[in-house]
Amino acid sequence: MWFGWVVAGVLAVVLAVVVAKRNKDDSESVDPSAGEPAIIAHEMRTPLTLIRGAAELLAEETPGPLNETQRNFVATIQDNSSQAIDIAENFIANLKLNSPSGKLVVEEVDVRAVVADAAKQLRKITDLPIYVDARGGILPIWADKGMIRQVVWNLINNSARHAGKDAAITVRIENAEGGGAILSVSDDGAGIALDEQERLFKPFAAGTSRRPGSGIGMMVTKQIVERHGGRIMVDSLPGLGTVIVIALPKGTPDKA
């Protein structure tokens, strides 16, 4: 009985937030020059994030214990709300990157901290183990923090989608010679067929996956990396796993 009331409460909170947002300025709103589609996607993201957060609390059994059926419902809410958020965030990033007025918000970014945070959040929505090798101190680069987080999220999420249920994901971050960062995301799973690799960075290249994705995540990832002056490489063999490596320059305060 309480489960239904919790779900109803979540929906009520979401509606209240949407109404409140319409009646006040949002300091984190999308640049209006990005156009109405970006604004709509941004407005969708906030209630979806609240839904996912509430589902995470349910999964942790904060209100009380769940039975097996309820756990399955909660897992479905988590998975689908995360997918919808991914679509919104990648859509916003794609519009920003391709807008004549779209500019990177450059700041000093600790890549190791971004990786650790993204991995922590993704562990909540995937059943695959995610190991992070980020030994060392702060690894700063000058970049758009939100964009770099999107890259890390997309890479790990892509691996979780394609690797297979018995795979493990390893994320490594290290200093590049001359400054900058090298980030690799690898798995020991199913691998990606050669023809799928060729389509990996094209829009709506779903390929073979355990769960659906946005269809533009890896395309946006490549755009972000290249916009920062970096490179992205893929090495994969069917049955042996996949490694995706990105190299990001150190950048400068006035230009990533």
BASE-226250 format. One record per residue: x, z, y of N, C-alpha, C in turn. Coordinates in Angstrom, 1 decimal. Layout:
N
[[X,Z,Y],[X,Z,Y],[X,Z,Y]]
...
END
This chain:
256
[[0.8,0.0,-1.2],[0.0,0.0,0.0],[0.9,0.0,1.3]]
[[1.9,0.9,1.3],[2.7,1.0,2.5],[3.4,-0.3,2.8]]
[[3.7,-1.1,1.7],[4.4,-2.4,1.9],[3.7,-3.3,2.9]]
[[2.4,-3.5,2.6],[1.6,-4.3,3.5],[1.5,-3.8,4.9]]
[[1.5,-2.5,5.1],[1.5,-2.0,6.5],[2.8,-2.3,7.2]]
[[3.9,-2.2,6.4],[5.2,-2.5,7.0],[5.3,-3.9,7.4]]
[[4.9,-4.9,6.6],[4.9,-6.3,6.9],[4.0,-6.5,8.2]]
[[2.8,-5.9,8.2],[2.0,-6.1,9.4],[2.7,-5.5,10.7]]
[[3.4,-4.4,10.5],[4.1,-3.8,11.6],[5.2,-4.7,12.1]]
[[5.9,-5.4,11.2],[6.9,-6.3,11.6],[6.4,-7.4,12.4]]
[[5.2,-8.0,12.0],[4.6,-9.1,12.7],[4.2,-8.6,14.1]]
[[3.7,-7.4,14.2],[3.2,-6.9,15.5],[4.4,-6.7,16.4]]
[[5.5,-6.2,15.9],[6.7,-6.1,16.8],[7.2,-7.5,17.2]]
[[7.2,-8.5,16.3],[7.6,-9.8,16.7],[6.8,-10.4,17.8]]
[[5.4,-10.2,17.7],[4.5,-10.7,18.7],[4.8,-10.0,20.0]]
[[5.0,-8.7,20.0],[5.2,-8.0,21.2],[6.5,-8.4,21.9]]
[[7.5,-8.7,21.1],[8.8,-9.2,21.7],[8.6,-10.5,22.4]]
[[7.9,-11.4,21.7],[7.7,-12.8,22.2],[7.0,-12.7,23.6]]
[[5.9,-11.9,23.6],[5.1,-11.7,24.9],[6.0,-11.1,26.0]]
[[6.8,-10.1,25.6],[7.7,-9.5,26.6],[8.7,-10.4,27.1]]
[[9.2,-11.3,26.3],[10.2,-12.2,26.7],[9.7,-13.2,27.7]]
[[8.4,-13.5,27.6],[7.8,-14.5,28.5],[7.6,-13.9,29.9]]
[[7.7,-12.6,30.0],[7.4,-11.9,31.2],[8.6,-11.3,31.9]]
[[9.8,-11.7,31.4],[11.0,-11.2,32.1],[12.1,-12.2,31.8]]
[[13.1,-12.1,32.7],[14.3,-13.0,32.6],[15.1,-12.6,31.4]]
[[15.6,-13.5,30.7],[16.5,-13.2,29.5],[17.9,-13.6,29.9]]
[[18.8,-12.6,30.0],[20.1,-12.8,30.4],[20.9,-13.7,29.5]]
[[20.5,-13.8,28.2],[21.2,-14.6,27.2],[20.5,-15.9,26.9]]
[[19.6,-16.3,27.8],[18.8,-17.5,27.6],[19.7,-18.7,27.6]]
[[19.2,-19.8,27.0],[19.9,-21.1,26.9],[19.9,-21.7,28.3]]
[[21.0,-22.4,28.6],[21.1,-23.1,29.8],[19.9,-24.1,29.9]]
[[19.1,-24.1,31.0],[18.0,-25.0,31.1],[18.3,-26.4,31.0]]
[[19.6,-26.8,31.4],[20.0,-28.1,31.4],[20.1,-28.7,30.0]]
[[20.1,-27.8,29.0],[20.2,-28.3,27.6],[18.8,-28.9,27.2]]
[[17.8,-28.6,27.9],[16.5,-29.3,27.6],[15.5,-28.4,26.9]]
[[14.3,-28.8,26.8],[13.2,-28.0,26.2],[13.5,-27.7,24.7]]
[[14.0,-28.7,23.9],[14.2,-28.4,22.5],[15.1,-27.2,22.3]]
[[16.2,-27.1,23.1],[17.1,-25.9,22.9],[16.5,-24.6,23.3]]
[[15.6,-24.7,24.4],[14.9,-23.5,24.8],[14.0,-23.0,23.8]]
[[13.2,-23.9,23.2],[12.3,-23.6,22.1],[13.0,-23.0,20.9]]
[[14.1,-23.6,20.5],[14.9,-23.1,19.4],[15.4,-21.7,19.7]]
[[15.8,-21.5,20.9],[16.3,-20.1,21.3],[15.2,-19.1,21.2]]
[[14.0,-19.5,21.7],[12.9,-18.6,21.6],[12.5,-18.2,20.2]]
[[12.6,-19.2,19.3],[12.3,-19.0,17.9],[13.3,-18.0,17.3]]
[[14.5,-18.1,17.7],[15.6,-17.4,17.0],[15.4,-15.8,17.1]]
[[14.9,-15.4,18.3],[14.7,-13.9,18.5],[13.7,-13.3,17.5]]
[[12.5,-13.8,17.4],[11.6,-13.2,16.4],[12.0,-13.3,15.0]]
[[12.7,-14.5,14.7],[13.2,-14.7,13.3],[14.3,-13.6,13.0]]
[[15.1,-13.3,14.0],[16.2,-12.3,13.8],[15.5,-10.9,13.5]]
[[14.5,-10.6,14.3],[13.8,-9.4,14.0],[13.2,-9.3,12.6]]
[[12.6,-10.4,12.2],[12.0,-10.4,10.9],[13.1,-10.2,9.8]]
[[14.2,-10.9,10.0],[15.3,-10.7,9.0],[15.8,-9.3,9.0]]
[[16.0,-8.7,10.2],[16.4,-7.3,10.3],[15.5,-6.3,9.6]]
[[14.2,-6.5,9.8],[13.2,-5.7,9.2],[13.3,-5.8,7.6]]
[[13.5,-7.1,7.2],[13.6,-7.3,5.8],[14.8,-6.7,5.2]]
[[15.9,-6.6,6.0],[17.1,-5.9,5.5],[16.9,-4.4,5.3]]
[[16.1,-3.9,6.3],[15.8,-2.4,6.1],[14.9,-2.2,4.9]]
[[14.0,-3.1,4.6],[13.2,-3.0,3.4],[14.0,-3.1,2.2]]
[[15.0,-4.0,2.2],[15.9,-4.2,1.0],[16.7,-3.0,0.8]]
[[17.1,-2.3,1.8],[17.8,-1.1,1.7],[17.0,0.1,1.3]]
[[15.6,-0.2,1.2],[14.6,0.8,0.8],[14.6,2.0,1.8]]
[[14.8,1.7,3.1],[14.8,2.7,4.1],[13.4,3.4,4.2]]
[[12.3,2.6,4.2],[11.0,3.3,4.2],[10.6,3.9,2.9]]
[[11.2,3.5,1.8],[10.8,4.1,0.5],[11.2,3.1,-0.6]]
[[11.1,3.5,-1.9],[11.5,2.7,-3.0],[10.6,1.5,-3.1]]
[[11.2,0.4,-3.6],[10.4,-0.9,-3.9],[10.3,-1.1,-5.4]]
[[9.3,-1.7,-5.8],[9.2,-2.2,-7.2],[9.8,-3.6,-7.3]]
[[9.9,-4.1,-8.5],[10.6,-5.4,-8.7],[9.9,-6.6,-7.9]]
[[8.5,-6.6,-7.9],[7.8,-7.6,-7.2],[8.1,-7.5,-5.7]]
[[8.1,-6.3,-5.2],[8.3,-6.2,-3.7],[9.8,-6.6,-3.4]]
[[10.7,-6.3,-4.2],[12.1,-6.7,-4.0],[12.2,-8.2,-3.9]]
[[11.5,-8.9,-4.8],[11.5,-10.4,-4.8],[10.9,-10.9,-3.5]]
[[9.8,-10.3,-3.1],[9.2,-10.7,-1.8],[10.2,-10.5,-0.6]]
[[10.8,-9.4,-0.6],[11.8,-9.1,0.5],[12.9,-10.1,0.4]]
[[13.4,-10.4,-0.8],[14.5,-11.3,-0.9],[14.1,-12.7,-0.4]]
[[12.9,-13.1,-0.6],[12.4,-14.4,-0.2],[12.3,-14.4,1.4]]
[[11.8,-13.3,2.0],[11.8,-13.2,3.4],[13.2,-13.3,4.0]]
[[14.1,-12.5,3.4],[15.5,-12.6,3.9],[16.1,-14.0,3.9]]
[[15.9,-14.6,2.7],[16.6,-15.9,2.5],[16.0,-17.0,3.5]]
[[14.6,-17.0,3.6],[14.0,-18.0,4.4],[14.1,-17.8,5.9]]
[[14.1,-16.5,6.3],[14.3,-16.2,7.7],[15.8,-16.6,8.1]]
[[16.7,-16.3,7.2],[18.1,-16.7,7.5],[18.3,-18.2,7.6]]
[[17.6,-18.9,6.7],[17.7,-20.3,6.8],[17.1,-20.9,8.1]]
[[16.0,-20.3,8.5],[15.4,-20.7,9.8],[16.3,-20.4,11.0]]
[[16.9,-19.2,10.9],[17.9,-18.9,12.0],[19.0,-19.8,12.0]]
[[19.6,-20.2,10.9],[20.7,-21.2,10.8],[20.3,-22.5,11.4]]
[[19.1,-23.0,11.1],[18.6,-24.2,11.7],[18.5,-24.1,13.2]]
[[18.0,-23.0,13.7],[17.9,-22.9,15.2],[19.2,-22.8,15.8]]
[[20.2,-22.0,15.3],[21.5,-21.9,15.9],[22.3,-23.1,15.8]]
[[22.2,-23.8,14.7],[23.0,-25.1,14.6],[22.4,-26.2,15.5]]
[[21.0,-26.1,15.6],[20.4,-27.1,16.5],[20.8,-26.9,18.0]]
[[20.8,-25.6,18.4],[21.2,-25.2,19.7],[22.7,-25.7,20.0]]
[[23.6,-25.4,19.0],[25.0,-25.7,19.2],[25.1,-27.2,19.3]]
[[24.4,-28.0,18.4],[24.5,-29.4,18.5],[24.1,-30.0,19.8]]
[[23.0,-29.5,20.4],[22.5,-29.9,21.7],[23.5,-29.6,22.8]]
[[24.1,-28.4,22.7],[25.1,-28.0,23.7],[26.3,-28.9,23.6]]
[[26.8,-29.2,22.4],[28.0,-29.9,22.2],[27.8,-31.4,22.7]]
[[26.6,-31.9,22.6],[26.4,-33.3,22.9],[25.7,-33.5,24.3]]
[[25.6,-32.4,25.0],[25.0,-32.5,26.4],[26.1,-32.8,27.4]]
[[25.8,-33.7,28.3],[26.8,-34.0,29.4],[27.2,-32.7,30.2]]
[[26.3,-31.8,30.3],[26.6,-30.5,31.0],[27.0,-29.4,30.1]]
[[27.1,-29.6,28.8],[27.4,-28.6,27.9],[28.9,-28.2,28.0]]
[[29.2,-26.9,28.3],[30.5,-26.5,28.5],[30.8,-25.3,27.5]]
[[32.0,-25.2,27.0],[32.4,-24.0,26.2],[32.5,-22.8,27.2]]
[[32.1,-21.7,26.7],[32.3,-20.4,27.4],[33.5,-19.8,26.8]]
[[34.7,-20.1,27.5],[36.0,-19.7,26.9],[36.3,-18.2,27.2]]
[[36.7,-17.5,26.2],[37.2,-16.1,26.4],[38.2,-15.8,25.3]]
[[38.9,-14.7,25.4],[39.8,-14.3,24.3],[39.0,-13.8,23.1]]
[[39.2,-14.4,22.0],[38.5,-14.1,20.8],[39.4,-13.7,19.7]]
[[39.1,-12.5,19.1],[39.8,-12.0,17.9],[39.2,-12.6,16.7]]
[[39.9,-13.6,16.1],[39.3,-14.4,15.0],[39.1,-13.5,13.8]]
[[40.0,-12.6,13.6],[39.9,-11.7,12.4],[38.6,-10.8,12.5]]
[[38.3,-10.4,13.7],[37.1,-9.6,13.9],[35.8,-10.4,13.7]]
[[35.9,-11.7,14.2],[34.7,-12.6,14.0],[34.5,-12.8,12.5]]
[[35.6,-13.1,11.8],[35.4,-13.3,10.3],[34.9,-12.1,9.6]]
[[35.4,-10.9,9.9],[34.9,-9.7,9.3],[33.4,-9.5,9.5]]
[[33.0,-9.7,10.8],[31.6,-9.5,11.1],[30.7,-10.5,10.4]]
[[31.1,-11.8,10.4],[30.3,-12.8,9.7],[30.1,-12.5,8.2]]
[[31.3,-12.1,7.6],[31.2,-11.8,6.2],[30.3,-10.7,5.9]]
[[30.4,-9.6,6.7],[29.5,-8.5,6.5],[28.1,-8.8,6.6]]
[[27.7,-9.7,7.5],[26.3,-10.1,7.6],[25.9,-11.0,6.5]]
[[26.7,-11.9,6.1],[26.4,-12.8,5.0],[26.3,-12.1,3.6]]
[[27.0,-11.0,3.4],[26.8,-10.3,2.2],[25.4,-9.7,2.0]]
[[24.7,-9.6,3.1],[23.3,-9.1,3.0],[22.3,-10.2,2.5]]
[[22.7,-11.5,2.5],[21.8,-12.5,2.2],[22.3,-13.4,1.0]]
[[23.4,-13.1,0.4],[23.9,-13.8,-0.8],[24.3,-12.8,-1.8]]
[[24.1,-13.2,-3.1],[24.4,-12.4,-4.2],[25.9,-12.6,-4.7]]
[[26.6,-13.6,-4.0],[27.9,-13.9,-4.4],[28.9,-12.9,-3.7]]
[[29.9,-12.5,-4.4],[30.9,-11.6,-3.7],[31.7,-12.4,-2.7]]
[[31.9,-11.8,-1.5],[32.7,-12.4,-0.4],[33.9,-11.5,-0.2]]
[[35.1,-12.0,-0.5],[36.3,-11.3,-0.2],[37.0,-11.8,1.1]]
[[37.5,-10.9,1.9],[38.1,-11.3,3.1],[39.6,-10.8,3.1]]
[[40.5,-11.7,3.3],[41.9,-11.4,3.4],[42.3,-11.6,4.9]]
[[42.2,-10.6,5.7],[42.5,-10.7,7.1],[43.5,-9.7,7.5]]
[[44.6,-9.5,6.7],[45.6,-8.5,7.0],[46.3,-8.9,8.3]]
[[46.7,-7.8,9.0],[47.4,-8.0,10.3],[46.6,-7.5,11.4]]
[[47.2,-7.5,12.6],[46.5,-7.0,13.8],[45.6,-8.1,14.4]]
[[45.3,-7.9,15.6],[44.4,-8.8,16.3],[45.0,-10.2,16.3]]
[[44.2,-11.2,16.1],[44.6,-12.6,16.1],[43.8,-13.3,17.2]]
[[44.3,-13.3,18.5],[43.5,-13.8,19.6],[43.7,-15.3,19.8]]
[[42.6,-16.0,20.1],[42.7,-17.4,20.6],[41.7,-17.5,21.8]]
[[41.9,-18.5,22.6],[41.0,-18.7,23.7],[40.0,-19.7,23.2]]
[[38.7,-19.3,23.1],[37.7,-20.2,22.6],[36.3,-19.7,23.0]]
[[35.3,-20.4,22.6],[33.9,-20.0,22.8],[33.6,-19.1,21.6]]
[[33.4,-17.8,21.8],[33.2,-16.9,20.7],[32.0,-17.2,19.9]]
[[30.9,-17.5,20.5],[29.6,-17.9,19.8],[29.8,-19.1,18.9]]
[[30.6,-20.1,19.4],[30.8,-21.3,18.6],[31.7,-21.0,17.4]]
[[32.8,-20.2,17.6],[33.7,-19.8,16.5],[32.9,-19.0,15.5]]
[[32.1,-18.1,15.9],[31.3,-17.4,14.9],[30.4,-18.4,14.1]]
[[29.8,-19.4,14.8],[29.0,-20.3,14.1],[29.8,-21.1,13.0]]
[[31.1,-21.4,13.4],[31.9,-22.1,12.4],[32.2,-21.3,11.2]]
[[32.5,-20.0,11.4],[32.8,-19.1,10.3],[31.6,-18.9,9.4]]
[[30.4,-18.7,10.1],[29.2,-18.5,9.4],[28.8,-19.7,8.5]]
[[28.9,-20.9,9.1],[28.6,-22.1,8.4],[29.5,-22.4,7.2]]
[[30.8,-22.1,7.4],[31.7,-22.3,6.3],[31.4,-21.4,5.1]]
[[31.3,-20.1,5.3],[31.0,-19.2,4.3],[29.6,-19.5,3.6]]
[[28.6,-19.8,4.5],[27.3,-20.1,4.0],[27.3,-21.3,3.2]]
[[28.0,-22.3,3.6],[28.1,-23.6,2.8],[28.7,-23.3,1.4]]
[[29.7,-22.5,1.4],[30.3,-22.1,0.1],[29.3,-21.4,-0.8]]
[[28.6,-20.5,-0.2],[27.6,-19.7,-1.0],[26.5,-20.6,-1.5]]
[[26.2,-21.7,-0.8],[25.1,-22.6,-1.2],[25.6,-23.5,-2.4]]
[[26.8,-23.9,-2.4],[27.3,-24.9,-3.3],[28.1,-24.3,-4.5]]
[[28.6,-23.1,-4.4],[29.6,-22.6,-5.4],[29.0,-22.4,-6.8]]
[[27.7,-21.9,-6.9],[27.2,-21.6,-8.2],[27.1,-20.1,-8.3]]
[[26.2,-19.6,-9.2],[25.8,-18.2,-9.2],[26.9,-17.3,-9.7]]
[[27.9,-17.8,-10.5],[28.9,-16.9,-11.0],[30.2,-17.0,-10.2]]
[[30.2,-17.7,-9.0],[31.4,-17.9,-8.3],[31.7,-16.7,-7.3]]
[[32.9,-16.7,-6.8],[33.3,-15.7,-5.8],[33.9,-16.5,-4.6]]
[[33.7,-16.0,-3.4],[34.2,-16.6,-2.2],[35.3,-15.8,-1.6]]
[[36.4,-16.5,-1.2],[37.5,-15.8,-0.5],[37.7,-16.4,0.8]]
[[37.8,-15.6,1.8],[38.1,-16.0,3.2],[39.4,-15.5,3.6]]
[[40.3,-16.4,4.1],[41.7,-16.0,4.5],[41.9,-16.4,6.0]]
[[42.5,-15.6,6.7],[42.8,-15.9,8.1],[44.3,-15.5,8.4]]
[[45.0,-16.4,9.0],[46.4,-16.1,9.3],[46.9,-16.8,10.5]]
[[48.0,-16.3,11.1],[48.5,-16.9,12.3],[49.1,-18.3,12.0]]
[[48.9,-19.3,12.9],[49.5,-20.6,12.8],[50.8,-20.6,13.5]]
[[51.7,-21.4,13.0],[53.0,-21.5,13.7],[52.8,-22.0,15.2]]
[[53.4,-21.4,16.1],[53.2,-21.8,17.5],[52.0,-21.2,18.1]]
[[51.3,-20.3,17.4],[50.0,-19.8,18.0],[48.8,-20.4,17.4]]
[[47.7,-19.8,17.5],[46.5,-20.3,16.9],[46.2,-19.7,15.6]]
[[45.2,-20.2,14.9],[44.7,-19.5,13.7],[44.4,-20.6,12.6]]
[[44.7,-20.2,11.4],[44.4,-21.0,10.2],[43.3,-20.2,9.4]]
[[42.2,-20.8,9.2],[41.1,-20.1,8.5],[40.8,-21.0,7.2]]
[[40.7,-20.3,6.1],[40.3,-21.0,4.9],[39.2,-20.3,4.2]]
[[38.3,-21.0,3.6],[37.2,-20.5,2.8],[37.2,-21.2,1.5]]
[[37.4,-20.4,0.4],[37.5,-21.0,-0.9],[36.6,-20.4,-1.9]]
[[36.3,-21.1,-2.9],[35.5,-20.5,-4.0],[35.9,-21.1,-5.3]]
[[35.6,-20.5,-6.4],[36.0,-20.9,-7.8],[34.8,-21.5,-8.5]]
[[33.9,-22.1,-7.7],[32.6,-22.5,-8.3],[32.5,-23.9,-8.7]]
[[31.4,-24.6,-8.5],[31.1,-25.9,-9.1],[31.8,-27.0,-8.5]]
[[32.3,-26.8,-7.3],[33.0,-27.9,-6.6],[32.0,-28.9,-6.0]]
[[32.6,-29.8,-5.2],[31.7,-30.8,-4.6],[32.2,-32.2,-5.0]]
[[31.3,-33.0,-5.5],[31.6,-34.4,-6.0],[32.2,-35.2,-4.8]]
[[33.0,-36.2,-5.1],[33.7,-37.0,-4.1],[32.7,-37.6,-3.1]]
[[31.7,-38.2,-3.7],[30.7,-38.9,-2.8],[30.0,-37.9,-1.9]]
[[29.8,-36.7,-2.4],[29.2,-35.7,-1.5],[30.2,-35.2,-0.4]]
[[31.5,-35.1,-0.8],[32.5,-34.8,0.2],[32.5,-35.8,1.4]]
[[32.3,-37.0,1.1],[32.3,-38.1,2.1],[31.1,-37.9,3.0]]
[[30.0,-37.3,2.6],[28.9,-37.1,3.4],[28.8,-35.7,4.0]]
[[29.7,-34.9,3.7],[29.6,-33.4,4.0],[29.4,-33.2,5.5]]
[[30.0,-34.0,6.3],[30.0,-33.7,7.8],[29.0,-34.6,8.5]]
[[28.1,-35.3,7.7],[27.1,-36.1,8.2],[25.8,-35.3,8.3]]
[[24.9,-35.7,9.2],[23.6,-34.9,9.3],[22.7,-35.1,8.1]]
[[22.1,-34.0,7.7],[21.2,-33.9,6.6],[21.8,-34.3,5.2]]
[[23.1,-34.0,5.1],[23.8,-34.2,3.8],[23.6,-33.0,3.0]]
[[22.5,-32.8,2.3],[22.2,-31.6,1.6],[23.0,-31.4,0.4]]
[[23.3,-32.5,-0.4],[24.1,-32.4,-1.6],[23.4,-31.5,-2.6]]
[[24.2,-31.0,-3.6],[23.7,-30.2,-4.6],[24.0,-28.7,-4.2]]
[[22.9,-27.9,-4.1],[23.1,-26.6,-3.7],[22.1,-25.6,-4.4]]
[[22.5,-24.3,-4.4],[21.7,-23.3,-5.0],[20.5,-23.0,-4.2]]
[[20.5,-23.2,-2.9],[19.4,-22.9,-2.0],[19.5,-23.9,-0.8]]
[[18.4,-24.2,-0.1],[18.4,-25.2,0.9],[19.2,-24.7,2.2]]
[[19.7,-25.7,2.9],[20.4,-25.4,4.2],[19.7,-26.1,5.3]]
[[20.4,-26.1,6.5],[19.8,-26.7,7.7],[20.0,-28.2,7.7]]
[[21.0,-28.7,6.9],[21.3,-30.1,6.9],[22.2,-30.6,8.0]]
[[22.5,-29.7,9.0],[23.4,-30.1,10.0],[24.6,-29.1,10.2]]
[[24.6,-28.1,9.4],[25.6,-27.0,9.6],[27.0,-27.5,9.6]]
[[27.4,-28.3,8.6],[28.8,-28.7,8.5],[29.1,-29.8,9.5]]
[[28.1,-30.6,9.9],[28.3,-31.6,11.0],[28.7,-30.8,12.3]]
[[27.9,-29.8,12.6],[28.1,-29.0,13.8],[29.4,-28.3,13.7]]
[[29.8,-27.8,12.5],[31.1,-27.1,12.3],[32.2,-28.0,12.7]]
[[32.2,-29.2,12.2],[33.3,-30.2,12.6],[33.3,-30.5,14.1]]
[[32.1,-30.6,14.7],[32.1,-30.9,16.1],[32.7,-29.7,16.9]]
[[32.4,-28.5,16.5],[32.9,-27.3,17.2],[34.4,-27.3,17.1]]
[[34.9,-27.4,15.8],[36.4,-27.4,15.6],[37.1,-28.4,16.4]]
[[36.6,-29.7,16.4],[37.2,-30.7,17.2],[37.1,-30.5,18.7]]
[[36.0,-30.0,19.1],[35.8,-29.7,20.5],[36.9,-28.7,21.0]]
[[37.3,-27.8,20.1],[38.3,-26.8,20.5],[39.8,-27.4,20.2]]
[[39.9,-28.6,19.9],[41.2,-29.2,19.6],[41.7,-28.9,18.2]]
[[40.9,-28.5,17.3],[41.3,-28.2,16.0],[41.1,-29.3,15.0]]
[[41.4,-28.9,13.7],[41.2,-29.9,12.6],[40.5,-29.2,11.4]]
[[39.8,-29.9,10.6],[39.1,-29.4,9.4],[39.4,-30.3,8.2]]
[[39.7,-29.6,7.1],[40.1,-30.4,5.9],[39.4,-29.8,4.7]]
[[39.0,-30.7,3.7],[38.3,-30.3,2.5],[39.1,-30.7,1.3]]
[[39.2,-29.8,0.3],[39.8,-30.1,-0.9],[38.9,-29.5,-2.0]]
[[38.3,-30.4,-2.8],[37.4,-29.9,-3.9],[37.4,-30.8,-5.1]]
[[37.3,-30.2,-6.2],[37.1,-30.9,-7.5],[36.0,-30.3,-8.3]]
[[35.1,-31.2,-8.8],[34.0,-30.7,-9.6],[34.5,-29.8,-10.7]]
[[33.9,-28.6,-10.8],[34.2,-27.6,-11.9],[35.4,-26.7,-11.5]]
[[36.1,-27.0,-10.5],[37.3,-26.2,-10.1],[37.2,-25.5,-8.8]]
[[36.1,-25.8,-8.0],[35.9,-25.0,-6.8],[36.3,-25.9,-5.6]]
[[36.2,-25.2,-4.4],[36.3,-25.9,-3.1],[37.1,-25.1,-2.2]]
[[38.0,-25.7,-1.4],[38.7,-25.0,-0.3],[38.4,-25.8,1.0]]
[[38.0,-25.2,2.0],[37.8,-25.8,3.3],[38.7,-25.0,4.3]]
[[39.6,-25.8,5.0],[40.6,-25.2,5.9],[40.4,-25.7,7.3]]
[[40.4,-24.8,8.3],[40.4,-25.2,9.7],[41.6,-24.7,10.4]]
[[42.1,-25.5,11.3],[43.2,-25.0,12.1],[42.8,-25.1,13.6]]
[[42.9,-23.9,14.2],[42.4,-23.8,15.6],[43.6,-23.5,16.5]]
[[43.8,-24.2,17.6],[44.9,-23.9,18.5],[44.7,-22.6,19.3]]
[[45.8,-22.1,19.9],[45.6,-20.9,20.6],[44.8,-21.1,21.9]]
[[44.8,-22.3,22.5],[44.0,-22.5,23.6],[44.5,-21.8,24.9]]
[[43.9,-22.0,26.0],[44.2,-21.4,27.3],[43.0,-20.9,27.9]]
[[43.1,-19.9,28.9],[41.9,-19.4,29.5],[41.0,-20.4,30.2]]
[[41.6,-21.4,30.7],[40.8,-22.4,31.4],[40.3,-23.5,30.5]]
[[40.8,-23.6,29.3],[40.4,-24.7,28.4],[40.7,-24.3,27.0]]
[[39.7,-24.4,26.1],[39.9,-24.0,24.7],[40.8,-25.1,24.0]]
END
